[in-house]
Each structure stands twice: as C-alpha cells, then as structure tokens.
C-alpha cells in the first residue's frame, strides 16, 4: 500500500514522484500553477477549469499545465514501473495495433523500437530537459516564450499521452489493485479535456484510448452566463 499512500499524498499536497522544478511562490506562474492544481478537487467540472482564465496569457497557461501533467504522469507510471519490465513489455505499445518508436535527433536519430520501460525513461528525461530549460519554459514574465514553444508543447503532450496509453492498456490491473483507479481516471480526464480544449494532440494519437475516453470523459460543457 506504500505506492497508494504516496499517490494519494501527491494528489492531496501536490508533491511529485521525483524531484522536479518548482515554481517560485509569488510569481505569476506559481499562481497559475496553484490554480491548475486546484482542478483536481472533487466535484469540479474539469471541462470548465481547463479553459483559459480571463486576461491570462495562453502560453503561460499551457506551460504550467505541461509541467503539472508531466509530474502527474510520471507519478502514475511510478506506481506500476516495477511491473513494466523489458520482459513483460518488450515494446512500447498500446495493444496489438499501436507501437511507438523512439527518436530524439541525438542518441536516436532514426525511429527505434525499444522496451517500454526504456522508452518511457528516455521520454521522461527528454521532457524534463525541456521544462528545466528556462529559455524554453521561462519562469519569469520578462523572458519571452520562444516561437517554437507551442509546437514543442504539442510534442511533449503527445508523448505523455502515450504513457497513459501504455498504463491503461497493459498495467491498469495494477492501478486497480492499489486502489488508485479513481485518481488515475481523474488525472486522465483533466489531461484529456485540456488537450482537447486547445487542440494540442492530434486525433490519431488519441485513437488507442478512444473507447475508454468515451466511458470516463462525460462531463457536459459548462454553462456560462
């Protein structure tokens, strides 16, 4: 039950599975970060909370969510990583129809088939490098976002979605066994509504979880006065 204890603690207190960059209190991005975290409170319409708040910058809103989603997905994978091995998962797949190949333009210049745990480890390290680069993810408002920021965020979120795919299709029995199903589903719904709101992940990437998404993502569109 230790894994569940840590999982619940994260969702209650905003702690991360591995040490990650923290936003300085008192900054605009810290305020947005806390606003984003509050969306996991029970009873909140997740479709509504992902919408861009009035007078907020879209890049800032997306940046803090990318960091938060990275931490959450990393934690979710951490709860099942002992069961995801090169033997049990020799490929990074989402069922028999979907296999993901790794390419980063450096160590892997061509798309390469890898065992799921190696793929996900490389993915997490790659995302962490992006969000810790303050030229790419500026912490203060006086540093502008690069022109490539939005396309990079789309790539990050598409890759993080693949971790959801692998966990849901190959390891969800473990998530259920530790009693974390509701937490994972809430995190997934928040992620899905956010990427849908801003069209950040191509529809083709979403296909492996289309049936599951239809079952769990059923909040209606919020009414606005």
C-alpha positions, 0 to 999 in steps of 0.5 A: 500500500506504500505506492497508494499512500504516496499517490494519494499524498501527491494528489492531496499536497501536490508533491511529485514522484521525483524531484522536479522544478518548482515554481517560485511562490509569488510569481505569476506562474506559481499562481497559475500553477496553484490554480491548475492544481486546484482542478483536481478537487472533487466535484469540479467540472474539469471541462470548465477549469481547463479553459483559459482564465480571463486576461491570462496569457495562453502560453503561460497557461499551457506551460504550467499545465505541461509541467503539472501533467508531466509530474502527474504522469510520471507519478502514475507510471511510478506506481506500476514501473516495477511491473513494466519490465523489458520482459513483460513489455518488450515494446512500447505499445498500446495493444496489438495495433499501436507501437511507438518508436523512439527518436530524439535527433541525438542518441536516436536519430532514426525511429527505434523500437525499444522496451517500454520501460526504456522508452518511457525513461528516455521520454521522461528525461527528454521532457524534463530537459525541456521544462528545466530549460528556462529559455524554453519554459521561462519562469519569469514574465520578462523572458519571452516564450520562444516561437517554437514553444507551442509546437514543442508543447504539442510534442511533449503532450503527445508523448505523455499521452502515450504513457497513459496509453501504455498504463491503461492498456497493459498495467491498469490491473495494477492501478486497480489493485492499489486502489488508485483507479479513481485518481488515475481516471481523474488525472486522465480526464483533466489531461484529456479535456485540456488537450482537447480544449486547445487542440494540442494532440492530434486525433490519431494519437488519441485513437488507442484510448478512444473507447475508454475516453468515451466511458470516463470523459462525460462531463457536459460543457459548462454553462456560462452566463 
